[in-house]
Amino acid sequence: MDTLNLLMTGFATAITPYNLMWCFIGCVIGTAVGVLPGIGPAVAVAMLLPITTKVDVTASMIFFAGIYYGAMYGGSTTSILLNTPGESGSMVTAMEGNKMAKNGRAGAALATAAIGSFVAGTIATIGVTFFAPLVAQYAVKLGPPEYFLLMVLAFTTVSAVLGKSTLRGMTALFIGLAIGLIGIDQISAQPRYTGGVPELLDGIEVVLIAVGLFAVGEALYHVLYEGKAAETRNPMSKVHMTGAEWRRSWPAWLRATAIGFPFGTIPAGGSEIPTFLSYATEKKLSKHPEEFGTTGAIEGVAGPEAANNAAITATLIPLLTLGIPTSNTTAILLGAFQNYGIQPGPQLFQTSAALVWALIASLYIGNVMLLILNLPLVGLWVKLLKIPKPHLYAGILIFATVGVYGMRQSAFDLVLLYAIGLLGVVMRRFDFPTAPVVVGMILGPLAEAQMRNALSIGEGKWTVFLQRPGSVTLLVVIVAVLLLPRAIKMWQARRA
């Protein structure tokens, strides 16, 4: 009952005109970002971080959540009409959705994607409402050894899951850890890795790193390396589903939600695995298997799109309760929280309860807004695809530059911004993931502080990490994350 009362309090905050306005703006921008190929929610949130520092923290978080949600809805539009997934989670939607569009059924594909996103998003938000406080309740009991190992687990999972290879992921992580060490040491008050540059004594802003790697790096990469490939757009049809299509879609939505939600809640989550699992499940259970890969099966759109949204919503549980980001966008959101002096983790539900419950309530509101925005106005969103790419990326660079300069009015920040942007280009060019850099930079100093606290408790002995059941369990999980994938690959190679 306490949870429902807290949620009602959150709704009271979220439905104020000011917060509703920011929720609506976030949903509109998020949908637009999802529709435009090559611009994901991480780029949008990173680009807008400097602008929202002057906005109330609750409104700002509701705004970012709207972008995060909206991009998942909008991503299906380009996947279905252009066969160009804006996000990795939309890749599977493109497989069947584009086939349906080529056969004159684009409207049905867009309808099942939007309604499936709404159903899965709402069910997953209910899961966040009831599971997140429970996780936070147990997480409060963790001590410094467990916290440190929990962050090491975040490092290993994020670098292993988000990278094309563990080596690339770990390299990106160590770059982030190195950046996080720049500045004055919290305990000894000695400057570290500043190179005698006074501007680096306070460290490097998370916002600057996020904008440089994601917004500037993405724009420069597209300018330098993306070719002028001609886009073929499939014709639009009326956005509705027949009775038979409804009957084929709703079981797929429910099955996909059940598949997607657990993957989002675990630190090694993400939306790619559950979308592929959902697609495989629907293909196996379908009464029309001949439609898959030929004319396009509606279950092949309904399932993956619902699994994608359920997983994306569930990623808020590890972010809010443990302070662990499991995707590019949640890594940026973690930086947004810290920008306001708020550290997500077990204490968040006690120290910033009003903010957390307003944010959760806004997810319900945003889901309804996005359904209204996506179904009747899909024709309007498709017109965004006519924006010339050079104008689009020039706008991103101008917006990012003005935003970062506005933080401290420092020319040094601009030099650093474009240096980091070039680093982002190099990383993208050679398939190094960028999210581990942000995760390492944010969690690195926190992990260092927890490690020092743990060693103080253990009187300088490293065996302190083996003396508590929680820390031993986490050590086993970390070793499993690092070794199990290799063991499975070796076993498969021997069988082959």
Secondary structure by P-SEA (a helix, b strand, c coil): caaaaaaaaaaaaaacaaaaaaaaaaaaaaaaaaacccccaaaaaaaaccccccccaaaaaaaaaaaaaaaaaaaaaaaaccccccccccccccaaaaaaaaacaaaaaaaaaaaaaaaaaaaaaaaaaccaaaaaaaaaaccaaaaaaaaaaaaaaaaacccccaaaaaaaaaaaaaaaaccccccccccccccccccccccccaaaaaaaacaaaaaaaaaccccbbbbbbcccccccccaaaaaacaaaaaaaaaaccccccccccccaaaaaaaaaaaaaaccccccccccccaaaaaaaaaaaaaaaaaaaaaaaaccccccaaaaaaaaaaaaaccccccccccccaaaaaaaaaaaaaaaaaaaaaccccaaaaaacccccaaaaaaaaaaaaaaaaaaacccaaaaaaaaaaaaaaaaaaaacccaaaaaaaaaaaaaaaaaaaaaaaaaccccccccccaaaaaaaaaaaaaacaaaaaaaaaaaac
